[in-house]
Amino acid sequence: MITMSLNEKIDNLSNLVVSKYTEEGVPLNETISKIAESEHFNENHIARLVEMSNKKTFLRVFPEKHSFDVASVPAVMETLPYLIQYPYGCV
């Protein structure tokens, strides 16, 4: 069985985030929140996904758009109650 590394997984998921934004207009934070919840990501994983998604979105929309609502870790974290108490995983 071939498994994907975490880096590959986050890279693939960031492509999904960008596609949802550019093709359907879904805010980055919304898609990242749903992914983080379904994948049981901790704060570090979310930060990596946010960073990669923002970078890829910029590269996809520039130069047509000079600005967009970037994703942010705090905004995503607010939507995930399980991370408020244990942001880096269970103790």
C-alpha positions in Angstrom: 0.0 0.0 0.0 1.4 3.4 -1.0 0.7 6.2 1.5 1.0 9.9 0.9 3.4 11.9 3.1 1.8 14.8 5.1 3.6 17.3 2.8 2.1 15.7 -0.3 -1.3 15.6 1.4 -1.2 19.3 2.4 0.0 20.2 -1.1 -2.9 18.3 -2.7 -5.4 19.8 -0.3 -4.2 23.3 -0.9 -4.9 22.7 -4.6 -8.5 21.9 -3.6 -8.7 25.1 -1.5 -7.5 27.2 -4.4 -9.9 25.5 -6.9 -12.9 26.0 -4.6 -12.0 29.7 -4.3 -11.2 30.4 -8.0 -14.0 28.3 -9.5 -16.8 28.6 -7.0 -15.9 31.7 -4.9 -15.8 29.7 -1.7 -13.7 31.7 0.9 -10.3 30.1 1.7 -11.0 30.0 5.4 -14.3 28.1 4.9 -12.7 25.3 2.8 -9.7 25.1 5.0 -11.9 24.8 8.1 -13.9 21.9 6.5 -10.7 20.1 5.5 -9.1 20.6 8.9 -12.1 19.2 10.7 -12.4 16.2 8.4 -8.7 15.4 8.5 -8.4 16.1 12.3 -5.6 18.6 11.6 -3.8 20.3 14.5 -2.8 24.0 14.5 0.6 23.2 12.9 -1.1 21.4 10.0 -3.6 24.2 9.6 -0.8 26.8 9.5 0.9 24.8 6.7 -2.3 24.5 4.7 -3.1 28.2 5.2 0.3 29.3 4.0 0.4 27.0 1.0 -3.2 27.9 0.0 -2.5 31.7 0.3 0.6 31.4 -1.8 -1.0 29.2 -4.5 -4.1 31.5 -4.6 -1.9 34.5 -5.2 0.0 32.8 -7.9 -3.3 31.7 -9.6 -5.1 35.1 -9.5 -2.3 37.6 -10.0 -2.1 39.8 -12.1 -5.9 39.8 -12.8 -6.6 40.4 -9.1 -4.3 42.4 -7.0 -5.9 41.4 -3.7 -8.0 38.7 -2.2 -9.2 37.7 1.3 -6.3 35.6 2.5 -6.9 32.7 4.9 -5.7 33.0 8.5 -4.9 30.5 11.2 -6.9 32.3 13.9 -10.0 32.5 11.7 -9.9 28.8 10.9 -9.2 27.9 14.6 -12.3 29.8 15.7 -14.4 27.4 13.7 -12.9 24.3 15.2 -13.9 23.9 18.9 -11.9 20.8 19.4 -8.7 22.8 18.8 -9.5 25.6 21.3 -8.6 23.4 24.2 -5.9 21.3 22.6 -4.4 23.2 19.6 -1.5 20.8 19.1 -3.4 17.6 19.8 -4.5 15.7 22.9 -2.3 15.9 26.0 
